[in-house]
């Protein structure tokens, strides 16, 4: 029995009754005494009533789970929090503490968590509230050391910038989230994207465009994949899945979507169906396409089955899953339909399974899903199962949220707004991606105004000056210093995947060109025979010479051979003119010159990239001398990727062609590179002009001057004149041998790479 | 040797007809119209010519062409034997002189100044002038020229001249239709029908990736190799990986994806 001053629980009159009772229940003698000591200390230090309240409750929770040991550290952390942030935050801390207790099974782990909180309080007190608010999210995803890593990384990344720090820590920043994902070891889609695309192409022979949705988006449906035509939207991670399941979940998701693309050949009409019927028909359709896929690729069964929530482990399923809700019922239905071995006692499910498997011969026909769905939907009405479309998400988790197989475009869709949780945002994207199927020129991107006011372009108007370039005045014979402003404009980031699809479709051409480029790279040694001098004797020639001697003829003295190594160290910069003149239609077609140019540049870029050469890519146009617009799409050393293609695709034609300025800018970028051979390849109609210049010769002469300057600096310049009226200006600017005219832009995609090939040899 | 009887094939090289190629061959042979066999690697060109030679009971002289090949390699050269200089006929000249089928395999690999020697043989003249000896040989009546050519690697640098191409009739070889390919696999490797069918599915996956990760789809030859590996106790997946996937690509993503899709075949 402890001696000394007796403190009684009664002296703490503000304690909740429940706390009082609990304390008296759990704490005996010394423990109770110690606990009361703590309360006294809190009172004595003036922390405030809330702190006392929080402590008293939470400490008991801790003691209940782990015993008294952690209380010391708990108290210390509590004090730090109170001192730094006040009693309200402190109270919040206590509540959070109680909540996260369930995540920790060992007191050691809990202690490390407490110590991390203390660290966070000391290092980033301003963010503490935010951290506490999201604590259960964090604790669910990662262990303490991972949390610490993430926390410290955010601190380091924001070094001193409080605003950025808060942003990162509050999970409102994509970058921060990515680290979070990486730290938490959540398998992210990005790591697997390339592999999954190749895999899907290998299996089905189709190209699937995949778009990733970041994990901040907490709308329920966005936690599922969705698809439309051959576009698939996936969540960037599936939290909660680790290990093998975590690794495979994306493959499962994309393959399921691909199965729909392959086997759901027509969208279902909503007609007069109720949401619950739609849900059931979708489940049947999901099963149907999966089974058809499994028939061709049996391994897919192993891929998909593990994700079903209905594991079939309990004999009494009704008991195992608790009260019959639509969620559990549908999970069990999903499993029954794809797994013949799964047995479910529920009558409705058994009926569904029987009907489905009896109609095996009709699995090729998607109307089967609708038929069976109708019947089952009627039955379920009588079961009085609660179905809330708002909450509904298909099980298993890798399956899509069904919008891709239904035609929602009619009045009935009002009822389905709830089923379409998140569909609104998806619809917006869907419209953009649907546009990709229309002819590029007819898309919404080029505003109707463009036809009236040709210089109006809908690109973003924010611009940053990246350099000042001189301009040559042929009349005075002088270069005017800092005459032109080269401005960098933002890219419009929306992509229609048009160019990506075009390149996919033409991948054979790309491949051929890449082979040509590679084979012309001849870095293997070439043997030159019959040489007058060389390192070795050419035996054939020697023998011929001896023969000639014996026959009395004059022998040749070219009896040596040598090996010639042709190296290749070439850097090319591609500069594309996107002025208003490219907005015209190609003669006798309804395709714009601009489209052909973009497609050709895309093909060339892919081919060069695949062949391993470095290259740069930029586009330009101009709106008077202080607004020469230059978009640097790709830097020399970058490997070509989807974002470059998207940037290229996002270009829109407009404005004028101040060629000299752009040539100088591209030249500056090239001149600092160390390659042996440097080439500036320009794609333009070769008619420099701008609205602030009246003299038609002025900009031509300036361009000529600029090209000469580049040559002086060891840079070859070549122009591909697309649909040029005459070659007069081209030959003036570039010289007779350094240009070629492509009469019709529609030939450009085929010819441009061959031009590159010839130039690069 | 003053004839080419040493080059006659005695055992039948098995060949399964895909699309009346032998009919075309025999028609060309009867008229001695030079023949070009076009197709990707591993599609049966060499096997076909061996089979037809055996069938017609004519000698077959094969030359594998390469970049370093000179006209003398085809036509012949003087060799020094002791103190004598002796003319030795090259394979082409042998065929021209004594009769037989001369098969120039992968002719595109040879330089164009080499291939030009065949021009005089491939028109009505059917003569081979040998400048070193001053001879002009008139082709034996049984002389027949066949070349092979893989158009997949068409190159402006390495291609047959138009003037050369137009001297030939052509038979296209491509990967055979599924059932025929299956037969071929079974015949060559003595494997089962089920395995052959599965291998066809594997090749379909690779052909889906042509140009999108792989240069070419898997050739029939690779499938046969995989089947043979399986007979020697390699598992299906391993035989496909070692016999088909790994030789075709070094890209780890492509290898992993193909491995996955092969495993999915069950």
Interface residues (C-beta under 8 A of the other chain):
Chain A: X194 X195 X196 X198 X199 X201 X202 X203 X204 X205 X207 X251 X297 X298 X299 X300 X303 X504 X507 X508 X510 X511 X512 X515 X516 X519 X520 X527 X529 X540 X543 X544 X546 X547 X550 X754 X757
Chain B: X68 X70 X72 X77 X78 X79 X80 X85 X132 X153 X154 X155 X156 X157 X158 X205 X206 X208 X209 X210 X211 X212 X213 X215 X253 X254 X256 X257 X258 X260 X261 X263 X264 X265 X266
